[in-house]
């Protein structure tokens, strides 16, 4: 009833019509008062493309884009790293609001998110990217696509901020992300995030961690490391 009052085009898709004997059950759903009813089997694909074509046909004509063009004078900064090192939290901190979703669950960020920030007359585009794993560790097609989008965002950026989790130490995955930035000729800085946790450790541990990061980045020793 709520949807019918919305004046939106409606299509009802009845799933799990997996065998011909289930077809009669579709009739029960006409009581919803929606004219376009499609029987599909998501598991087998039956009827799915027909339902999709009907949905596309019901779309309104495209409107003229009214989005503001991206400023050409803004410095593009891609924030990259392996999953769950705090990229989205850093973006939110820099812009001063909860612009992007933060979660302890790795893989929360799927798409690159651009945010325009102005500071003292300078303009920056912060690009929050999905975490980049080694190809063999990407278990889903969506994750592989997200990693590809992150690399493309890196290619379009002027500067890369490579975020690592200082509490966990420098890993081969961190080195891989740094190598991607170097291979694409991006100016870069490494940010050792969660250093507040490291500060609770002994001076020897902190020194060891700094040496570990420096050793992992020996192929780009000119890159500054900030904590």
N, C-alpha and C positions, 0 to 999 in steps of 0.2 A: 504493500500500500504506500509506503514511504517513497519507493522508487517511482511508482506511477504518478504521484503528485509532483515529481521533480521535472516533468516535461522533457526528460531526456529520452533518446531512443533506447528501447529496451530489447534485449535478446535473452531468452531463457535457454540455458544449456543444461540438459538432463544427462548426467554422466552415468557410467557403469551399465550402459545398454550394450553388454558385451556379446550377447548372442541373440539371434533373431527372436527367440522366445521371450525376450525382455521387452520387445518393441511395444507391446500393448500397455506397458506401464507408463509410457509417456503421456497417455491420455489423461492420467490423474492430475498432471501438472497444468493443464489448460485452465483449471479453476483459479489460477493466479491472475487471469485476465491479461496475459501478455500474448500478443498475437504471434510473434516469432518464437517458435519453440523448436529446438534442435536436439536430436538424440545423438549422443556421442559415446565413444568408448576411449577414454584417455589412455588406457593401457594398450589398446590395439590400434588407436588412431582413427577408428571408424567415425566418420562424420565430423571430425575435428576441423578439417580444412574448409568444409562447407560452412561451418559455424563461423570460422574466422573470416571467410569471404563476406558473409552476411554482416558481420560487425564492421568490416571496412566499408561496405556499401552504405551503412547507416551513418558514417561519419559526416559531420558538416563540412562544407568547403573550407579549405585552409584560409585563415585570415592573414593579412599582411603582418610580418614580424615587426613588433614594436620594441624589441629589446635594444637597450643602449649598446652601441658598439664598444668593444673593448678598447680602452685607451692605448694608444701606440707609444706613449711616453712612459708607461709604467714598467718597472723592472719586474720580470716574472721570476718568482722564487718557488722552485719545486721542493717540497719537503718529502723526502724519500727514506725508505728503510725497510727492514723486515717487519713482519706483522707484530703488532702489539708492543711497539717500543715507545708509543706516546705521541705519534704524529698529529692526530686530531686534537689532543690536549694542548699541544704546543700552538696549533693554529688558533684555538679558542683563546689561549692566553694572550697571543699577539694582537688579536682583534678586540679583545675585551668583552666577548660575549660567547654564548653557547651556540656558535654557528654550525658546528658539525657534531655528529653523534660520537660520543665516547663510550666505550665499553671494554671490560676486561676480556671479553671474548674475542680472540683473533679473527680477523676477516670481517669486522663490522663495516669498514669502509670498502665499498665495491667500486665506486666511480671517483674519478678525480673531481674535486670541488674547488672552483676558483672563487677567491674573495678579494675584493679591492680594498686596500687599506691606504690611508693618507696619514703621513707623519711629517710635520714641519715643512709642508709644501711639497714633499716628495710623495710619489704614488707607487705602490707596490701591489702586485697580484700574487697572493699566496695560494699555492696549489697543494691541497691536501690529497695525497695519493694513497692507493691501496698498498698493503704490504707486499713486498717482493720476496718470494721464496725461490729456491733453486727449482728448475723445471721439473725434476723428478719428484719434488715434494708437493706439487700442485695436484690435488686430488679431484678437483671439479672443473668442468668446462668454464663455469662462471669465474672461478679463481684464476684460471689461465687468461681469460679475457681481461680481468681486472689488472693482472700483472702487465699485460701488454699495454693497456691504457696508461699505467704508471710510467712505463718506459717511454711512451710517446709524449707524455707530459714532461718528462725529463728532457727529451729532445727539443721541445719548444721553449724550455726555460732558459733564462740568462744565468741563473745561479742555482745550485743544488745545495740544500741543507740536508746532510746525511745524518739521520738520527740513529743512535745506538743506545742500547740499554746498559748503562754502566753497572747496574746491580748484577746483571748476568754475565758481564764481561764481553770482550770482543770476540765475535764468532766468524766462521768461514762465510756465513750468509751475509754478515755486515761487509766483509771484504768484497763479496760479489757485487753488492749494491754500489760500493765505492768504485769498483772497476767499471760498472756501467756508466757512472758519471764521467770518469776519466776517458773512457773509450769514445764518448760523445762530445768531448771537448768542453764540458761545462766547468765553469769556475765553481769551487765547492768549499764548504766548511763542514767539519764533523762536530756534531753536538752530542756530548755524552750525557744523556738524560738520566734522571733519577739519581743524581749525584748526592742528594741528601741522604740516601740510604748508604752510599759508600762512605760518607763522612763519619758514620758510626763505627767503621772498621778501624783497624790499626793503621798507623802511618806506613808500615811495610806493605800492607795490602793495597793501600792507595797508590803507592809508588809502583807496585807490581802491575796494577791495572793500567796506569799511564804507559808503562813500558810495553804492555801487551797491545794496547791500541797503536802505539808508535810502530811496533813490529808488524802488526797486521796491515798498516798503511805504508809500509816501506816503499811501495811502488809509487806513492804520491806523497812523499815526505814534505813537500812544500805546502800541503793543505793544513790550515790551522785547526786545532782541536780545542773546543771550548767546553767547559763543564757548567 
